[in-house]
């Protein structure tokens, strides 16, 4: 039996709730401003547009290190992380402490509210998966905790 429109709406709603649960109180408009101030020098939110850092288009729900044409650190490539809102909250607090050995030099956002707002913004930046995202190459091992 083919799923009807109602089951598609329910599935989409459940996915959106799961992706945004950690940032339910976040303000995506403020998050966009914080992203511009803190992240946009290295990251784009445009689909397929990598910079010094990978594109963050549709990052919520995407496996770490899954953009095939971006060169990730070994630590990120082997992290095994699925970027949920909760994982992004933890990572953005202190990236190099959360995944030792990552290339990103950004020290993090120490304030919970700032992280909630940025994650709320990133949760709005989505659409169909970019053509250069490969889930077949997604990481399967945990980061060892050692710098590479």
ROSE-4610 file (N, C-alpha, C; in Angstrom, 1 decimal, always signed):
// ROSE-4610
residu = [X/X/X/X/X/X/X/X/X/X/X/X/X/X/X/X/X/X/X/X/X/X/X/X/X/X/X/X/X/X/X/X/X/X/X/X/X/X/X/X/X/X/X/X/X/X/X/X/X/X/X/X/X/X/X/X/X/X/X/X/X/X/X/X/X/X/X/X/X/X/X/X/X/X/X/X/X/X/X/X/X/X/X/X/X/X/X/X/X/X/X/X/X/X/X/X/X/X/X/X/X/X/X/X/X/X/X/X/X/X/X/X/X/X/X/X/X/X/X/X/X/X/X/X/X/X/X/X/X/X/X/X/X/X/X/X/X/X/X/X/X/X/X/X/X/X/X/X/X/X/X/X/X/X/X/X/X/X/X/X/X/X/X/X/X/X/X/X/X/X/X/X/X/X/X/X/X/X/X/X/X/X/X/X/X/X/X/X/X/X/X/X/X/X/X/X/X/X/X/X/X/X/X/X/X/X/X/X/X/X/X/X/X/X/X/X/X/X/X/X/X/X/X/X/X/X/X/X/X/X/X/X/X/X/X/X/X/X/X/X/X/X/X/X/X/X/X/X/X/X/X/X/X/X/X/X/X/X/X/X/X/X/X/X/X/X/X/X/X/X/X/X/X/X/X/X/X/X/X/X/X/X/X/X/X/X/X/X/X/X/X/X/X/X/X/X/X/X/X/X/X/X/X/X/X/X/X/X/X/X/X/X/X/X/X/X/X/X/X/X/X/X/X/X/X/X/X/X/X/X/X/X/X/X/X/X/X/X/X/X/X/X/X/X/X/X/X/X/X/X/X/X/X/X/X/X/X/X/X/X/X/X/X/X/X/X/X/X/X/X/X/X/X/X/X/X/X/X/X/X/X/X/X/X/X/X/X/X/X/X/X/X/X/X/X/X/X/X/X/X/X/X/X/X/X/X/X/X/X/X/X/X/X/X/X/X/X/X/X/X/X/X/X/X/X/X/X/X/X/X/X/X/X/X/X/X/X/X/X/X/X/X/X/X]
num = [1/1/1/2/2/2/3/3/3/4/4/4/5/5/5/6/6/6/7/7/7/8/8/8/9/9/9/10/10/10/11/11/11/12/12/12/13/13/13/14/14/14/15/15/15/16/16/16/17/17/17/18/18/18/19/19/19/20/20/20/21/21/21/22/22/22/23/23/23/24/24/24/25/25/25/26/26/26/27/27/27/28/28/28/29/29/29/30/30/30/31/31/31/32/32/32/33/33/33/34/34/34/35/35/35/36/36/36/37/37/37/38/38/38/39/39/39/40/40/40/41/41/41/42/42/42/43/43/43/44/44/44/45/45/45/46/46/46/47/47/47/48/48/48/49/49/49/50/50/50/51/51/51/52/52/52/53/53/53/54/54/54/55/55/55/56/56/56/57/57/57/58/58/58/59/59/59/60/60/60/61/61/61/62/62/62/63/63/63/64/64/64/65/65/65/66/66/66/67/67/67/68/68/68/69/69/69/70/70/70/71/71/71/72/72/72/73/73/73/74/74/74/75/75/75/76/76/76/77/77/77/78/78/78/79/79/79/80/80/80/81/81/81/82/82/82/83/83/83/84/84/84/85/85/85/86/86/86/87/87/87/88/88/88/89/89/89/90/90/90/91/91/91/92/92/92/93/93/93/94/94/94/95/95/95/96/96/96/97/97/97/98/98/98/99/99/99/100/100/100/101/101/101/102/102/102/103/103/103/104/104/104/105/105/105/106/106/106/107/107/107/108/108/108/109/109/109/110/110/110/111/111/111/112/112/112/113/113/113/114/114/114/115/115/115/116/116/116/117/117/117/118/118/118/119/119/119/120/120/120/121/121/121/122/122/122/123/123/123/124/124/124/125/125/125/126/126/126/127/127/127/128/128/128/129/129/129/130/130/130/131/131/131/132/132/132/133/133/133/134/134/134/135/135/135/136/136/136/137/137/137/138/138/138/139/139/139/140/140/140/141/141/141/142/142/142/143/143/143/144/144/144/145/145/145/146/146/146/147/147/147/148/148/148]
x = [+0.8/+0.0/+0.9/+0.6/+1.4/+1.0/+2.0/+1.7/+0.9/-0.1/-1.0/-0.4/-1.0/-0.5/-0.4/-1.4/-1.4/-0.2/+0.2/+1.3/+2.6/+2.7/+3.8/+4.0/+2.9/+2.9/+3.3/+2.8/+3.1/+4.6/+5.1/+6.6/+7.4/+7.0/+7.8/+7.8/+6.6/+6.5/+7.3/+7.3/+8.2/+9.7/+10.1/+11.5/+11.8/+11.0/+11.2/+11.3/+10.4/+10.5/+11.7/+12.2/+13.4/+14.6/+14.6/+15.8/+15.9/+14.7/+14.8/+14.5/+14.5/+14.1/+15.0/+16.3/+17.3/+17.3/+16.7/+16.7/+15.3/+14.4/+13.0/+12.8/+13.7/+13.6/+14.5/+15.2/+16.1/+15.4/+16.0/+15.5/+16.3/+15.7/+16.4/+16.8/+16.1/+16.5/+17.7/+17.8/+19.0/+20.1/+19.8/+20.8/+21.4/+20.6/+21.2/+22.2/+21.9/+22.8/+24.1/+23.9/+25.1/+25.9/+25.3/+26.0/+26.8/+26.2/+26.9/+28.1/+28.0/+29.1/+30.2/+29.8/+30.8/+31.2/+30.4/+30.6/+30.8/+30.2/+30.1/+31.5/+32.5/+33.8/+34.4/+33.9/+34.4/+33.4/+32.1/+31.0/+30.0/+29.4/+28.3/+27.1/+25.9/+24.7/+24.0/+24.8/+24.3/+24.6/+23.7/+23.9/+25.1/+26.0/+27.1/+28.2/+28.1/+29.1/+30.1/+31.1/+32.1/+33.1/+33.6/+34.6/+35.7/+36.3/+37.4/+36.8/+35.5/+34.8/+33.7/+33.1/+32.1/+30.8/+30.0/+28.7/+27.9/+27.1/+26.2/+24.8/+24.6/+23.2/+22.7/+21.6/+20.9/+21.9/+22.6/+23.5/+22.8/+21.6/+20.9/+20.3/+20.7/+20.3/+21.3/+22.4/+23.4/+24.6/+25.1/+26.3/+27.5/+28.3/+29.5/+30.4/+31.2/+32.2/+31.5/+30.3/+29.6/+29.6/+30.2/+30.3/+31.5/+31.3/+32.4/+33.5/+33.2/+34.3/+34.9/+34.8/+35.4/+36.4/+37.6/+38.7/+38.5/+38.0/+37.8/+39.1/+39.2/+40.3/+39.9/+41.0/+40.7/+39.8/+39.9/+39.1/+37.6/+37.3/+35.9/+35.5/+36.3/+36.0/+35.6/+36.3/+36.1/+35.2/+34.5/+33.7/+32.5/+31.9/+30.6/+29.4/+29.5/+28.5/+27.4/+26.2/+25.0/+24.7/+24.7/+24.5/+23.0/+22.7/+21.4/+21.5/+20.4/+20.5/+21.3/+21.1/+21.8/+23.3/+23.7/+25.2/+25.8/+25.0/+25.5/+25.6/+24.7/+24.8/+26.1/+26.4/+27.6/+28.9/+28.9/+30.0/+30.3/+29.3/+29.5/+29.9/+29.8/+30.2/+31.8/+32.4/+33.9/+34.3/+34.3/+34.5/+35.8/+36.9/+38.1/+38.1/+37.3/+37.2/+36.2/+35.1/+34.1/+34.7/+35.5/+36.1/+37.6/+38.4/+39.8/+40.4/+41.2/+41.9/+41.2/+40.0/+39.3/+40.2/+40.0/+40.7/+40.1/+38.9/+38.2/+38.9/+39.3/+40.0/+39.0/+37.8/+36.8/+36.7/+36.8/+36.8/+35.5/+34.4/+33.1/+32.2/+31.0/+30.0/+29.7/+30.2/+30.0/+28.6/+27.8/+26.5/+25.5/+24.7/+23.6/+22.7/+22.2/+21.3/+21.8/+23.1/+23.7/+23.7/+24.1/+24.1/+22.7/+21.8/+20.4/+19.9/+20.2/+19.8/+20.5/+21.8/+22.5/+21.9/+21.7/+21.2/+19.7/+19.0/+17.6/+17.7/+18.6/+18.9/+19.3/+20.3/+20.8/+19.6/+18.7/+17.6/+16.6/+16.7/+15.8/+16.5/+17.8/+18.5/+18.6/+17.5/+17.4/+16.7/+16.7/+16.1/+16.5/+16.4/+16.9/+18.3/+18.8/+20.3/+21.1/+22.2/+23.0/+23.5/+23.8/+24.3/+25.6/+26.4/+27.8/+27.8/+26.7/+26.6/+26.5/+27.4/+27.4/+27.2/+26.1/+25.9/+26.6/+26.9/+27.7/+29.0/+29.6/+30.9/+30.9/+29.7/+29.6/+30.5/+31.0/+31.9/+31.3/+32.1/+31.5/+32.3/+33.5/+34.2/+34.2/+34.3/+34.3/+35.7/+35.8/+37.1/+37.8/+39.1/+40.0/+40.3/+40.0/+40.4/+41.8/+42.6/+43.9/+44.0/+44.8/+45.0/+45.7/+45.4/+46.0/+46.8]
y = [-1.2/+0.0/+1.2/+2.2/+3.4/+4.4/+5.0/+5.9/+7.1/+7.5/+8.7/+10.0/+11.1/+12.4/+12.6/+12.0/+12.2/+11.5/+10.3/+9.6/+10.4/+11.0/+11.8/+13.0/+13.6/+14.8/+14.4/+13.3/+12.8/+12.5/+11.8/+11.5/+12.7/+13.7/+15.0/+15.7/+15.7/+16.4/+15.7/+14.4/+13.6/+13.9/+14.0/+14.2/+15.6/+16.6/+18.0/+18.1/+17.4/+17.5/+16.8/+15.7/+15.1/+15.9/+16.6/+17.4/+18.6/+19.2/+20.4/+20.3/+19.2/+19.0/+19.8/+19.8/+20.4/+21.9/+22.4/+23.8/+24.4/+23.7/+24.1/+25.6/+26.0/+27.4/+28.4/+27.9/+28.7/+29.6/+30.8/+31.8/+31.8/+31.2/+31.1/+32.4/+33.5/+34.8/+35.3/+35.2/+35.6/+34.6/+33.3/+32.4/+32.7/+33.2/+33.6/+34.7/+35.7/+36.8/+36.2/+35.3/+34.7/+33.9/+33.2/+32.4/+33.4/+34.5/+35.5/+36.0/+36.3/+36.9/+35.8/+34.6/+33.6/+32.5/+32.2/+31.0/+31.3/+32.4/+32.6/+32.8/+33.2/+33.4/+32.0/+30.9/+29.6/+28.7/+28.9/+28.0/+28.7/+28.1/+28.6/+27.7/+28.3/+27.5/+27.2/+27.5/+27.3/+25.8/+25.2/+23.8/+23.6/+22.7/+22.4/+23.5/+24.5/+25.5/+25.4/+24.7/+24.5/+25.7/+26.1/+27.1/+26.5/+27.2/+26.6/+25.5/+25.6/+24.5/+24.0/+22.9/+22.3/+23.1/+23.0/+23.6/+23.1/+23.9/+23.5/+23.4/+23.4/+23.2/+21.8/+21.7/+20.5/+19.7/+20.4/+19.7/+18.9/+19.4/+18.7/+17.4/+16.3/+15.0/+14.3/+15.0/+14.5/+13.9/+12.8/+12.2/+13.1/+13.2/+14.0/+13.5/+14.4/+14.1/+13.4/+13.8/+13.1/+13.8/+15.0/+15.7/+15.1/+14.4/+13.7/+14.5/+15.8/+16.6/+17.6/+17.3/+18.1/+17.3/+17.9/+17.1/+17.4/+16.4/+16.4/+15.9/+16.3/+15.7/+14.2/+13.4/+12.0/+11.9/+12.8/+12.8/+12.9/+13.9/+14.1/+12.9/+12.5/+11.4/+10.1/+9.9/+8.7/+8.9/+10.0/+10.3/+9.5/+9.1/+8.3/+9.1/+10.4/+11.3/+11.5/+11.5/+12.0/+13.3/+14.4/+15.7/+16.0/+15.6/+15.9/+17.3/+17.9/+19.2/+19.0/+17.9/+17.7/+17.6/+16.9/+16.8/+18.1/+18.9/+20.2/+21.1/+21.0/+21.8/+21.5/+20.3/+19.8/+20.2/+20.0/+20.3/+21.8/+22.7/+24.1/+24.7/+24.0/+24.5/+24.6/+23.6/+23.5/+22.4/+22.8/+21.8/+20.9/+21.5/+20.7/+19.8/+20.2/+19.3/+18.1/+18.4/+17.5/+16.4/+16.8/+15.9/+16.3/+15.8/+16.2/+15.8/+16.7/+16.4/+17.1/+17.7/+18.4/+19.6/+19.9/+21.1/+22.4/+22.5/+23.7/+24.4/+25.7/+26.4/+27.2/+27.4/+28.1/+27.6/+28.5/+28.0/+27.5/+28.0/+27.6/+28.7/+28.4/+29.3/+28.9/+29.6/+29.1/+29.3/+30.2/+30.5/+29.5/+28.8/+27.9/+28.6/+29.8/+30.5/+30.7/+31.1/+31.3/+30.1/+29.0/+27.7/+27.2/+27.4/+27.0/+27.8/+29.1/+29.9/+29.6/+29.3/+28.9/+27.5/+26.6/+25.3/+25.5/+26.3/+26.6/+27.1/+28.0/+28.5/+27.4/+26.6/+25.6/+24.5/+24.4/+23.5/+23.9/+25.2/+25.8/+25.7/+25.4/+25.4/+24.0/+23.6/+22.2/+22.2/+21.0/+20.7/+19.4/+19.1/+17.8/+17.7/+16.5/+16.3/+16.7/+17.4/+17.8/+16.6/+16.8/+15.6/+15.1/+16.0/+15.6/+15.0/+14.7/+14.1/+12.6/+11.8/+10.4/+9.8/+9.0/+8.3/+7.0/+6.5/+5.2/+5.4/+6.6/+6.8/+7.4/+7.3/+7.9/+7.2/+7.9/+7.3/+6.3/+5.3/+4.2/+4.0/+4.6/+4.4/+5.7/+5.6/+6.7/+7.3/+8.6/+9.3/+8.8/+8.6/+7.9/+8.9/+10.2/+11.2/+11.7/+11.2/+11.6/+12.6/+13.6/+14.5/+13.7/+14.0/+13.4/+14.4]
z = [+0.0/+0.0/+0.0/-0.8/-1.0/+0.2/+0.8/+1.9/+1.4/+2.1/+1.7/+2.2/+1.8/+2.1/+3.7/+4.4/+5.8/+6.5/+6.0/+6.6/+6.3/+5.1/+4.8/+5.6/+5.9/+6.8/+8.2/+8.7/+10.0/+10.1/+9.1/+9.1/+9.0/+8.2/+8.2/+9.5/+10.1/+11.4/+12.5/+12.5/+13.5/+13.3/+12.0/+11.7/+12.1/+11.9/+12.3/+13.8/+14.5/+16.0/+16.5/+16.0/+16.4/+16.1/+15.0/+14.6/+15.5/+15.9/+16.6/+18.1/+18.7/+20.1/+21.0/+20.8/+21.7/+21.5/+20.4/+20.2/+20.2/+20.9/+20.8/+21.3/+22.2/+22.7/+22.0/+21.0/+20.2/+19.3/+19.0/+18.1/+16.8/+15.7/+14.5/+13.9/+14.1/+13.6/+14.3/+15.6/+16.3/+16.0/+15.8/+15.4/+14.1/+13.1/+11.8/+12.0/+12.9/+13.2/+13.8/+14.8/+15.4/+14.5/+13.6/+12.5/+11.7/+11.3/+10.4/+11.1/+12.4/+13.2/+13.5/+13.8/+14.3/+13.3/+12.3/+11.5/+10.0/+9.5/+8.1/+7.4/+8.2/+7.6/+7.1/+7.7/+7.3/+6.7/+7.0/+6.6/+5.8/+4.8/+4.1/+4.5/+4.3/+4.5/+3.1/+2.0/+0.7/+0.3/-0.3/-0.8/-1.7/-1.3/-2.1/-2.1/-1.3/-1.3/-0.1/-0.2/+0.8/+0.8/+2.0/+2.1/+2.8/+3.8/+4.6/+5.4/+5.8/+6.4/+5.5/+5.7/+4.8/+4.9/+3.8/+3.8/+5.0/+5.6/+6.7/+6.3/+5.0/+4.4/+4.9/+5.4/+5.9/+6.8/+7.6/+8.6/+9.6/+10.1/+11.1/+10.6/+11.1/+10.6/+9.7/+9.4/+8.4/+9.2/+8.7/+9.3/+9.2/+10.2/+10.2/+9.1/+8.5/+7.4/+6.2/+5.9/+4.8/+3.5/+3.4/+2.1/+1.4/+0.3/-0.4/-0.9/-1.3/-1.9/-0.9/+0.4/+1.4/+2.2/+2.5/+3.2/+4.7/+5.4/+6.8/+7.6/+8.8/+9.7/+9.9/+10.3/+10.6/+11.8/+12.7/+13.9/+13.6/+12.7/+12.3/+11.4/+10.5/+9.6/+10.4/+11.5/+12.3/+13.5/+13.6/+14.8/+14.9/+13.8/+13.9/+14.3/+14.3/+14.8/+13.7/+14.2/+13.4/+14.0/+13.1/+13.6/+14.0/+15.2/+15.8/+16.4/+16.8/+17.5/+18.8/+19.5/+20.8/+20.5/+19.5/+19.2/+18.8/+18.0/+17.6/+18.8/+19.7/+20.9/+21.7/+21.8/+22.6/+21.8/+20.5/+19.7/+19.7/+19.5/+19.4/+20.7/+21.8/+23.1/+23.1/+22.6/+22.6/+21.6/+20.3/+19.3/+19.5/+19.8/+19.9/+21.2/+22.1/+23.3/+23.0/+22.2/+21.9/+21.0/+20.0/+19.0/+19.0/+19.9/+19.8/+18.4/+17.9/+16.6/+15.4/+15.6/+14.5/+14.0/+12.8/+12.2/+12.6/+13.0/+13.3/+14.5/+14.2/+15.3/+16.2/+15.8/+16.5/+17.9/+18.9/+20.3/+20.8/+20.2/+20.6/+21.1/+21.4/+21.9/+23.4/+24.4/+25.7/+26.3/+25.7/+26.2/+25.6/+26.5/+26.0/+25.1/+25.4/+24.5/+23.1/+23.0/+21.7/+20.9/+21.6/+20.9/+20.4/+21.3/+21.0/+19.8/+19.7/+18.6/+17.3/+17.4/+16.1/+15.7/+16.6/+16.2/+15.6/+16.2/+15.7/+14.3/+14.0/+12.7/+11.7/+12.1/+11.3/+11.0/+11.9/+11.7/+10.6/+10.3/+9.3/+7.9/+7.9/+6.6/+6.1/+5.4/+4.9/+3.6/+3.0/+1.8/+1.3/+0.1/-0.4/-0.2/+0.1/+0.4/-0.9/-0.6/-1.7/-2.5/-3.8/-4.6/-4.1/-3.5/-3.1/-1.6/-1.0/+0.3/+0.1/+0.7/+0.6/+1.9/+2.1/+3.3/+3.3/+2.1/+2.1/+2.7/+2.7/+3.2/+4.6/+5.3/+6.6/+7.6/+8.6/+9.5/+10.4/+10.8/+11.6/+12.9/+13.0/+14.2/+15.1/+16.3/+17.2/+17.2/+17.4/+17.5/+18.6/+18.4/+19.5/+20.6/+20.4/+21.4/+21.2/+20.3/+20.1/+18.9/+19.0/+17.9/+16.7/+15.5/+14.4/+13.6]
